[in-house]
Amino acid sequence: MTDTQCRQFMKNFFERYYKKLEQIENGIALMYPLEDSDRVMWSEDANPQEEWKKWKLVPSTITEEDMEQLEKAIGVKLPQCLRALMTVYHHCFHYPVGCNLVSNPFEDFLGVWNPLLVEYGYLPFAWDEEGYYIRCIHLKNMPDEEQCGIYQIDHELLFSIEDGAVQQGELDKNMEYISQNLFTYLETAFHEVEQL
């Protein structure tokens, strides 16, 4: 996919996913405890007196320089698909992609960050819906992002491993395959919410 196609895919995903969640229980799935620092994300009908407010998608203000600083800080060049995911909209979708607030856009991404996973070629980007598994893009087929599978690992297992105490094969055995790539992963997440 070209960068333009990738960004359009992500934009379409966010808009469809938001619309689906908006239809569930009068939009209760779109409630989030947004502070005043994220006022721009409050929906027009959000009650400023309430802690939990309905939020809306906001075009991303993340710049190329912001992305370069993030990559420098973590020591990894992010795949184009993940860059597009992070720079199309600010949102509050913890699942399936991690929240991307205006006030702290990389908070969820950095909250799942794990250098051991990255060392072995797995780029963590989000938690599963229950917050039990860390979801990762397997980078072994880069630059062919459409062949970079999505895997997950039990966070308790991962956190019990000491640095240097695991071999690539051992870690690979504990990684559970989820989807062919980030695009199919997002489509699956959309179809799951469509069933609700």
Backbone as a ProteinNet text record, in pm:
[ID]
protein_1_A
[PRIMARY]
MTDTQCRQFMKNFFERYYKKLEQIENGIALMYPLEDSDRVMWSEDANPQEEWKKWKLVPSTITEEDMEQLEKAIGVKLPQCLRALMTVYHHCFHYPVGCNLVSNPFEDFLGVWNPLLVEYGYLPFAWDEEGYYIRCIHLKNMPDEEQCGIYQIDHELLFSIEDGAVQQGELDKNMEYISQNLFTYLETAFHEVEQL
[TERTIARY]
84.3	0	88.1	44.4	115	80.2	153.8	125.7	-16.2	-55.2	-189.5	-297	-278.1	-374.3	-381	-265.4	-257.3	-331.6	-308.1	-374.4	-526.1	-567.6	-710.1	-774	-703.7	-753.7	-776.1	-676.5	-687.2	-799.8	-811.5	-918.9	-1055.3	-1071.8	-1198.1	-1225.5	-1120.5	-1138.8	-1190.8	-1124	-1163.5	-1306.9	-1341.1	-1475.1	-1582.3	-1559.8	-1656.4	-1666.4	-1552.4	-1550	-1624.4	-1596.4	-1663	-1814.1	-1855.4	-1998	-2066.1	-1998.5	-2055	-2070	-1966.6	-1973.6	-2079	-2099.2	-2199	-2339.9	-2361.6	-2493.1	-2519.2	-2416.4	-2431.6	-2471.6	-2586.4	-2636.2	-2622.1	-2671.5	-2668.9	-2529.3	-2431.4	-2294.9	-2218.6	-2266.2	-2197.6	-2052.2	-2025.1	-1888.7	-1795.1	-1850.4	-1769	-1751.6	-1777.2	-1759.4	-1618.3	-1555.3	-1417.5	-1396.5	-1315.3	-1293	-1194.4	-1241.4	-1155.9	-1142.8	-1021	-991.4	-1009.3	-999.2	-1010.7	-900.3	-785.4	-673.9	-708.5	-813.1	-860.1	-1000	-1031.1	-1163.9	-1199.2	-1101.3	-1126.3	-1184.1	-1164.3	-1215.2	-1355.4	-1407.3	-1541.6	-1641.8	-1739	-1844.3	-1929.8	-2005.5	-2087.1	-2188.5	-2232.7	-2332.5	-2270.4	-2137.8	-2072.3	-2108.4	-2132.5	-2164.2	-2034.3	-1994.5	-1868	-1863.5	-1982	-1988	-1961.1	-1977	-1957	-1811.3	-1762.7	-1624.8	-1614	-1708.9	-1708	-1784.1	-1715.7	-1775.7	-1771.3	-1873.9	-1869.4	-1761.8	-1679.4	-1571	-1597.6	-1519.5	-1530.1	-1390.7	-1387.2	-1262	-1215.7	-1086.6	-1028.8	-909.5	-902	-785.6	-656.1	-562.4	-438.2	-355.8	-295.5	-203	-57.9	-37.5	97.8	172.7	290.8	370.9	473.7	534.2	642.6	757.1	782.3	887.6	854.4	728.1	685.9	714	681.5	704.3	853.2	932.9	1077.8	1134.8	1084.3	1129.9	1090.5	969.6	926.8	1017.6	1041.7	1127.4	1268.5	1319.1	1453.3	1453.3	1348.6	1339.5	1331.9	1260	1243.7	1346.2	1415.8	1520.1	1469.1	1347.9	1287.8	1219.5	1239.2	1165.2	1030.2	922.7	789	742.4	670.6	613.8	517.4	507.5	419.2	275.7	229.1	91	67.2	164.4	149.2	160.9	249.7	261.8	128.2	67.1	-61.9	-168.1	-169.9	-265.8	-254.7	-131.7	-107.8	-126	-130.5	-130.6	-252.8	-356.3	-477.5	-576.1	-606.7	-702.8	-652.3	-691.8	-685.4	-815.9	-807.3	-924.2	-905.9	-1009.9	-1006.1	-1037.5	-997.8	-1018	-903.1	-919.9	-814.2	-798.1	-910	-908.5	-969	-911.5	-800.6	-664.1	-653.8	-530.7	-460.7	-517.7	-455.7	-500.1	-532.4	-582.3	-477.3	-523.7	-434.9	-492.1	-472.5	-528.7	-450.7	-517.8	-451.9	-345.5	-379.5	-288.7	-167.8	-179.8	-70.2	-83.2	-49.6	-80.4	-11.2	104.1	177.1	169.3	84.9	77.9	48.5	-55.7	-89.9	16.2	68.7	173.8	295.9	338.7	455.2	423	295.4	254.4	264.2	264.9	275.1	417.1	500	635.2	716.1	790	873.9	998.4	1116	1238.4	1276	1240.5	1271.2	1195.5	1068.2	990.1	1051.4	1089.1	1146.6	1279.1	1358.6	1486.7	1467	1356.7	1329.4	1234.6	1212.8	1138.3	988.9	939.3	795.9	773.7	700.6	676.8	542.6	544	417.9	347.6	214.1	141.5	12.4	-40.5	-167.4	-188.4	-288	-333.3	-454.5	-483.4	-608.2	-723.5	-845.5	-963	-968	-916.7	-919.5	-795.1	-698.9	-576.6	-484.9	-491.6	-413	-298.3	-321.3	-220.6	-167.2	-39.3	22.2	19.8	-36	-44.3	77.7	132.3	257.2	250.1	326.7	350.1	483.1	483.1	607.6	679.8	798.4	869.1	959.8	957.5	1055.7	1042.7	925.3	907.9	912.9	958.2	971.5	1069.7	1047.3	949.3	812.2	787.5	657.5	557.8	498.8	410.5	287	246	128.1	157.7	284.9	325.7	382	359.3	404.1	285.6	283.7	171.7	153.7	33	1	0.2	73.5	86.1	55	30.7	11.7	85.2	116.4	182.3	119.4	102.9	53.3	150.6	100.9	190.6	257.6	188.3	249.8	368.6	354.1	464.5	580.5	549	652.4	725.9	651.4	714.7	793.2	770.7	846.7	981.8	1000.4	1125.7	1228	1343.7	1450.5	1524	1572.1	1649.4	1763.3	1777.9	1885.9	1860.6	1746.5	1719.9	1630.7	1610	1523.9	1588.2	1570.7	1620.6	1505.7	1540.5	1439.7	1334.4	1377.5	1283.2	1186.4	1236.3	1149.5	1042.1	1084.2	988	886.9	936.1	847.2	739.3	776.2	679.1	567.6	595.4	497.1	415.9	447.6	373.7	257.3	137.8	17.6	-22.3	-35.6	-71.7	-215.9	-236.7	-369.8	-420.8	-335.3	-381.8	-263.8	-294.1	-190.3	-112.6	-179.8	-113.5	-203.2	-158.3	-235.6	-369.5	-372	-495.6	-601.8	-564	-660.5	-700.4	-606.9	-635.8	-746	-734.1	-833.5	-968	-965.9	-1091.2	-1161.7	-1084.3	-1142.5	-1204.7	-1134.7	-1187.7	-1317.4	-1323.5	-1446.4	-1560.9	-1533.6	-1639.4	-1684.6	-1593.9	-1633.5	-1732.5	-1704.6	-1795.1	-1925	-1919.4	-2038.9	-2137.8	-2085.7	-2170.3	-2243.6	-2202.6	-2265.5	-2403.9
-118.9	0	124.1	224.3	351.8	421.2	525.8	601.4	659	711.8	768.7	662.4	545	435.7	389.8	383.3	340	438.5	566.2	668.5	666.6	644.3	638.3	516.5	404	283.8	313.4	375.4	404.6	503	605.3	704.2	634.7	550.8	478.1	385.9	317.2	228	306.7	416.4	494.1	545.1	595.8	651.1	543.2	427.2	316.9	262.2	245.7	190.7	284.6	413.9	513.3	507.3	506.3	504.7	380.9	266.3	142.8	155.1	204.3	217.5	320	419.3	522.3	463.1	355.3	291.3	197	165.3	71.1	145.4	109.4	166.1	317.7	382.7	529.5	589.5	520.5	574.5	558	470.1	453.5	407.4	335.4	287.9	402	521.3	637.3	733.8	686.1	769.3	748.7	858.6	852.1	967.8	946.9	1055	1160	1243.1	1343.2	1467.8	1511.8	1633.6	1756.1	1872.1	1997	2009.6	1946.7	1952.9	1885	1802.6	1737.3	1784.9	1906.7	1963.2	1955.3	1970.2	1965.6	1830.1	1726.2	1592.6	1568.9	1661.5	1645.5	1657.7	1569.2	1582.6	1704.1	1749.9	1869.7	1852.9	1728.4	1705.4	1656.7	1667.4	1626.6	1724.5	1670	1752.6	1787.4	1914.5	1952.9	1925.1	1908.2	1881.7	1734.7	1647.9	1504.7	1466.5	1369.9	1322.4	1247.7	1157.9	1078.3	1154.6	1180.6	1257.6	1178.7	1198.1	1140.4	1216.6	1140.8	1203.8	1190.8	1264.5	1258.7	1244.7	1193.8	1185	1326.7	1349.6	1480.1	1456.4	1526.9	1510.1	1528.4	1441.5	1439	1566.5	1607.6	1721.6	1673.2	1542.4	1485.4	1516.8	1572.5	1612	1504.9	1518.6	1429.1	1439.6	1558.8	1578.3	1503.3	1504.3	1428.5	1279.7	1229.6	1087.7	1055.3	1142.2	1120.3	1121.1	1210	1214.4	1086.2	1037.8	911.7	798.1	787.7	681.3	689.7	809.9	827.5	782.1	817.1	781.1	630.1	559.9	414.9	334.4	399.9	332.7	239.4	266.8	181.6	269	234.9	298.8	228	301.8	243	210.2	99.2	67	177.2	194.7	295.5	278.6	154.7	131.1	181.2	162.4	208.3	359.9	417.6	563.5	624.1	564	614.3	600.9	488.2	464.5	572.6	612.9	708	854.1	879.8	1019.1	1059.9	979.1	1015.2	1088.2	1027.4	1085.7	1072.3	1169.8	1152.5	1082.2	987.2	905.8	845.9	778.1	711.5	563.6	500.1	356.2	281.8	244.5	163.9	34.6	-31	-151.2	-113.4	-150.7	-243.5	-179.4	-46.2	20	107.2	127.2	215.7	359.3	425.1	562.3	658	765	863.9	1002.4	1047.9	1175.2	1293.3	1405.1	1527.8	1567.9	1557.7	1601.8	1510.4	1384.1	1288.5	1177	1206.7	1113.6	977.6	968	841.3	765.3	810.9	751.5	601.5	559.6	417.1	336	390.1	320.4	298.5	401.4	388.5	302.8	299	217.3	67.8	27.6	-113.7	-147	-45.7	-61.2	-163.1	-248.5	-347.5	-372.7	-331.2	-345.3	-489.7	-584.2	-725.1	-774.1	-738.5	-776.7	-717.3	-592.3	-524.6	-589.3	-625	-690.5	-816.6	-887.1	-1010.6	-991.5	-865.6	-838.3	-821.5	-806.5	-786.4	-643.9	-564.3	-424.4	-412	-393.4	-382	-250.7	-257.1	-133.9	-117.2	-223.3	-210.9	-332.6	-319.8	-431	-494.1	-618.6	-680	-616.5	-655.3	-591.4	-606.5	-715.9	-740.5	-687	-635.3	-582.9	-692	-809	-922.7	-957.1	-936.2	-968.4	-841.5	-841.8	-733	-770.3	-683.2	-706	-644.4	-717.3	-676.1	-696.9	-616.3	-637.6	-710.4	-826.5	-901	-841.2	-787.8	-710.8	-792.9	-924.9	-1004.9	-992.9	-958.5	-947.1	-803.4	-711.1	-572.5	-569.3	-487.3	-378.3	-418.8	-546.8	-591.4	-596.7	-482.2	-469.7	-557.8	-590.5	-674.7	-819.4	-850.8	-983.9	-980.8	-870.5	-857.6	-891.6	-1014.6	-1063.9	-992.8	-1004.6	-953.1	-1072.1	-1056.9	-1161.3	-1100.1	-1185.5	-1139.3	-1230.9	-1174.7	-1251.8	-1215.9	-1314.9	-1296.7	-1203.8	-1091.4	-993.7	-1049.4	-1137.9	-1193.8	-1281.6	-1359.5	-1441.5	-1352.9	-1251	-1160.3	-1092.1	-1043.5	-970.6	-1061.9	-1193	-1286.7	-1322.4	-1284.5	-1314.7	-1206.3	-1249.3	-1153.7	-1125.1	-1001.3	-965.4	-1064	-1109.9	-1202.4	-1345.4	-1371.7	-1506.4	-1587.2	-1538.4	-1609.2	-1605	-1711.9	-1719.4	-1687.1	-1650.3	-1614.9	-1725	-1849.5	-1960.5	-1974.1	-1952.9	-1961.7	-1853.4	-1732.5	-1622.9	-1648.2	-1690.4	-1718.8	-1820.4	-1922.2	-2024.6	-1966.7	-1856.7	-1795.6	-1684.4	-1656.7	-1554.3	-1622.6	-1574	-1631.4	-1549.8	-1617.9	-1552.7	-1502.1	-1378.2	-1316.9	-1289.1	-1228.3	-1185.2	-1168.5	-1167.4	-1159.4	-1028.9	-918.4	-788.2	-690.1	-565.7	-466.3	-437.4	-441.2	-412.7	-520.1	-646.7	-754.1	-756.1	-721.5	-711.6	-608.4	-492.1	-386.9	-424.9	-489.9	-535.6	-636.9	-726	-823.4	-752.6	-652.7	-576.7	-506.7	-453.8	-387.8	-488.6	-605.5	-705.9	-758.6	-761.6	-802.6	-703.4	-573.6	-473.1	-468.1	-504.6	-508.3	-614.2	-719.7	-827	-790.4	-681.6	-642.4	-584.3
0	0	0	-72.9	-68.3	63.8	97.2	218.4	213.7	98.4	83.4	103.9	44.7	61.5	206.9	268.1	407.8	498.3	478.3	559.5	535.3	410.2	379.6	446	445.6	513.3	661.3	726.8	870.3	897.3	815.1	830.7	821.1	720.1	702.9	820.9	870	985	1104.9	1139.6	1256.9	1244.2	1128.4	1110.3	1117.9	1057.3	1063.8	1205.3	1272.6	1407.9	1504.1	1491.5	1576.2	1554.5	1428.8	1396	1454.5	1446.9	1503	1653.6	1721.4	1867.5	1909.2	1828.2	1857.8	1862	1789.7	1782.1	1899.6	1976.2	2087	2213.8	2268	2394.4	2400.1	2296.8	2289.4	2305.3	2252.3	2252.1	2381.6	2470.4	2599.5	2580.7	2471.3	2445.4	2408	2385.1	2349.2	2466.1	2586.5	2705.7	2760.2	2800.6	2849.3	2946.8	3051.5	3147.9	3094.4	3004.7	2941.1	3027.7	3042.3	3118.1	3028.2	3087.7	3013.4	2907.1	2932.7	2836.6	2704.1	2705	2583.1	2543.9	2580.4	2553	2404.2	2318.1	2173.6	2130.9	2213.4	2182.6	2238.9	2320.7	2374.3	2260	2256.2	2155.5	2190.3	2094.1	2112.3	2225.3	2249.2	2354.1	2485.9	2498.9	2624.3	2735.8	2853.4	2969.7	3041.9	3043.4	3106.9	3257.4	3320.1	3463.6	3497.1	3398.2	3418.8	3394.7	3473.8	3453.8	3320.8	3295.3	3171.9	3065.3	2954.9	2847.1	2717.5	2636.2	2502.4	2424.6	2353.4	2277.6	2129	2051	1905.5	1845.7	1724.8	1650.4	1615.9	1632	1600.3	1507.9	1395.4	1308.5	1387.7	1361.5	1438.1	1419.5	1529.2	1526.2	1536.1	1532.5	1541.8	1412.9	1427.7	1312.3	1277	1162.3	1122.6	1223.1	1270.6	1371.5	1500.8	1541.8	1660.5	1641.5	1521.8	1493.5	1493.7	1436.5	1435.1	1576.1	1661.4	1801.1	1874.7	1849.4	1910.6	1865.9	1736.3	1683.9	1741.1	1756.2	1814.5	1960.7	2033.2	2175.1	2195.9	2107.5	2124.2	2044.9	1953.1	1876.4	1768.4	1717.5	1615.4	1510.7	1385.1	1275.9	1267.6	1287.3	1288.8	1147.4	1131.8	1001	955.8	826.9	767.5	816.5	828	870.1	1013.1	1101	1239.2	1246.9	1167	1160.8	1116.3	1014.8	966	1074.8	1142.1	1249.7	1357.8	1386.7	1494.6	1452.3	1322.2	1278	1195.7	1195.7	1122	1213.9	1329.1	1423	1566.6	1649	1793.7	1831.1	1924.6	1959.2	2097.9	2145.3	2276.2	2264.4	2156.8	2140.4	2208.2	2334.2	2396.1	2319	2293.7	2210.9	2076.7	1967.8	1947.1	1925.5	1941	1896.4	1999.5	2113.5	2212	2190.5	2298.5	2298.1	2240.4	2176.6	2116.1	2146.6	2269.7	2314.4	2257.5	2242.3	2198.9	2300.8	2428.5	2534.9	2554.8	2517.2	2537.1	2433.6	2307.6	2199.3	2205.8	2264.1	2262.7	2395.3	2487.5	2621.3	2617.7	2547.3	2543.5	2470.3	2361.7	2287.2	2376.3	2446.5	2534.7	2657.1	2696.3	2810.4	2784.9	2660.2	2625	2576.1	2566	2512.8	2592.4	2522.5	2588.4	2503.6	2551.3	2471.7	2440	2526.3	2499.4	2375.9	2367.5	2249.4	2122.8	2130.8	2014	1974.3	2073.4	2046.4	1962	1983.8	1910.9	1792.6	1753	1630.1	1643.7	1766.1	1787.4	1839	1762.9	1798.7	1871	2004.2	2078.3	2044.8	2029.4	1996.3	2076	2138.5	2211.3	2300.9	2389	2472.5	2407.3	2443.6	2399.8	2477.6	2448.1	2508.4	2659.8	2710.8	2854.8	2926.5	2852.4	2912.3	2965.2	2904	2951.5	2857	2727.3	2626.9	2560.9	2531.7	2457.1	2309	2227.8	2083.9	2015.6	1918.5	1852.6	1701.8	1630	1487.6	1476.9	1411.4	1392.6	1272.7	1295.8	1194.6	1103.4	1115.5	1042.1	890.5	838.6	694	642.3	726	681.2	564.9	464.1	458.7	403.9	384	333.3	449.4	480	596	586.9	465.4	450.7	488	512.1	557.3	699.9	770	909.5	999.8	1047.7	1126.3	1259.5	1313	1445.9	1541.4	1650.5	1752	1887.7	1984.4	2121.4	2217	2334.7	2439.9	2573.7	2657.1	2794	2866.9	2917.4	2980.7	3106.1	3179.6	3301.1	3264.7	3159.5	3111.3	3066.9	2990.3	2941.2	3056.1	3154	3264	3357.7	3347.7	3430.9	3367.5	3240.9	3171.1	3202.7	3245.7	3272.2	3141.8	3127.9	3009.2	2988.3	2866.6	2833	2873.8	2939.1	2989.5	2895.5	2775.7	2681	2542.7	2470.2	2332.9	2238	2114.5	2013.3	2000.2	1988.5	1970	2086.1	2209	2326.3	2323.3	2291.5	2285.1	2173.5	2056.6	1943.5	1981.3	2060.6	2101.2	2187.5	2256.6	2345.6	2279.5	2153.4	2079.5	2006.8	2030.2	1969.2	1846.3	1733.1	1607.5	1614.2	1569.3	1571.3	1430	1347.2	1215.7	1119.7	990.3	886.9	891.4	922.9	928.4	1002.7	1014.5	1088.4	1020.7	889.8	816.5	844.5	836.6	863.2	1010.9	1098	1241.8	1267.1	1203.8	1222.8	1162.3	1048.2	987.4	1077.4	1137.2	1230.5	1350.2	1404.2	1518	1479.6	1359	1313.9	1303.7	1248.4	1234.1	1370.1	1467.7	1603.3	1661.2	1647.3	1703.3	1622.7	1497.5	1413.7	1463.1	1529.2	1579.4	1708.2	1771.7	1899.4	1879.7
[MASK]
++++++++++++++++++++++++++++++++++++++++++++++++++++++++++++++++++++++++++++++++++++++++++++++++++++++++++++++++++++++++++++++++++++++++++++++++++++++++++++++++++++++++++++++++++++++++++++++++++++

